[in-house]
Amino acid sequence: MALVKSGWLWRQSSILRRWKRNWFVLYLDGSLVYYHDETQRDMDGRIHIKYSCRDVRTGRECRDVQPPEGKSRDCLLSVVLRDGSKTMLCAESEDDAM
């Protein structure tokens, strides 16, 4: 599979709402896969952006979420899926979020 972009993002857990740092890989087919670390041995999850994503909100559009300590609200991303669930992410910088 062709790689589009990879790097570290913070992901908010769905139960305790704690921020955890994961290694993310975006593939050309629209798969956004996240791993425990950059070795990509232990996959933590996958989002099929092309099929499952309804909306992506950025920065100030993510009103109901506090970014990780020391991070700006402008670095936030909210991936809204067709089933109504959301995956909250935070990039290291505003440029990385875009």
Secondary structure, DSSP 8 states (H G I E B T S, - for coil): --EEEEEEEEEE-TTT--EEEEEEEEETTSEEEEESSTT--SEEEEEEHHHHEEEEEEGGG-TT----TT--GGGEEEEEETTS-EEEEE-SSHHHH-
